[in-house]
Amino acid sequence: MREEDIDWEGYLKHVNVEDTLSKMPNRENIIVKIGRFPETATGIGDTFAFVNLDMDLYEPAIGGLRFFYPKMAEGGVILVHDYFNKAYVSPTYGNRRIG
């Protein structure tokens, strides 16, 4: 998805954090940050076993990988939600280097 194609006025207005968290076991271990990455990452200095990056946009997703990779516990997993979505940015998304 290209950022310029998003209707920011109505984007994700249907998402309710409490409804989402109510479906999660161990919700006390979940950190929800609402907003644009990396601005929402201030104050995060933890080590992570699992990170779910559901960014919908290329630049924030790469920023998330750069931010979280060095903070991962040994054997930790980063899930990029839209990685196999053919509509996500371009077919070369998976071939780009994080650098």
C-alpha positions in Angstrom: 0.0 0.0 0.0 1.4 3.4 -0.9 1.1 6.1 1.7 -0.3 8.6 -0.8 -3.2 6.3 -1.6 -4.5 6.2 2.0 -7.5 8.1 3.1 -6.0 9.2 6.5 -9.3 10.7 7.6 -11.0 7.3 8.0 -8.0 5.0 8.2 -8.4 2.3 10.8 -11.3 4.2 12.6 -13.0 0.8 13.0 -10.2 -0.6 15.2 -10.9 -0.7 18.9 -7.9 -1.5 21.1 -10.0 -2.8 24.0 -11.9 -5.2 21.7 -8.6 -6.4 20.2 -6.9 -6.9 23.6 -10.0 -8.8 24.9 -9.1 -11.6 22.5 -5.5 -11.9 23.7 -4.3 -14.3 26.3 -1.8 -12.7 28.7 -2.7 -9.2 27.6 -0.7 -7.8 30.5 2.4 -8.7 28.4 1.2 -6.8 25.3 2.3 -3.3 24.6 0.0 -1.4 22.2 1.4 1.8 20.7 -1.0 3.9 18.6 0.4 6.3 16.0 3.2 6.4 13.5 6.4 4.5 13.9 9.1 5.4 15.0 7.6 8.3 16.9 5.6 5.8 19.0 8.8 3.9 20.0 10.0 6.4 22.5 10.7 4.9 25.9 10.9 1.3 24.6 14.2 -0.3 25.8 13.0 -3.8 26.5 14.2 -7.1 25.1 11.5 -8.9 23.0 10.7 -12.5 22.3 8.0 -11.7 19.8 7.2 -8.6 17.7 4.3 -8.2 15.4 4.9 -5.4 12.8 1.5 -4.5 11.2 2.6 -1.3 9.7 0.9 -1.4 6.2 3.6 0.9 4.8 7.1 0.1 3.6 9.1 2.8 5.4 7.6 2.2 8.9 8.0 -1.5 8.5 11.7 -1.2 7.7 12.0 1.3 10.5 10.4 -1.3 12.8 12.8 -4.0 11.7 15.8 -1.7 12.3 14.5 -0.7 15.7 13.4 -4.1 17.0 16.0 -6.5 15.5 18.8 -5.5 17.9 16.4 -5.7 20.9 15.3 -9.3 20.1 16.0 -12.1 22.6 17.9 -15.1 21.3 15.5 -17.2 19.3 13.0 -14.3 19.2 10.6 -13.8 16.2 9.6 -10.7 14.3 6.4 -11.2 12.3 5.9 -8.7 9.4 2.1 -8.9 9.0 1.8 -8.1 5.3 5.0 -9.7 4.1 3.3 -12.1 1.7 0.5 -9.7 0.6 1.1 -9.1 -3.1 -0.6 -5.7 -2.8 2.0 -4.6 -0.2 4.2 -2.0 -1.8 6.0 -4.1 -4.5 7.0 -7.6 -5.3 10.6 -6.7 -4.4 9.7 -5.8 -0.8 11.1 -9.1 0.5 14.3 -8.7 -1.6 15.3 -5.3 -0.2 18.1 -5.2 2.3 17.4 -3.7 5.7 20.9 -2.3 6.0 
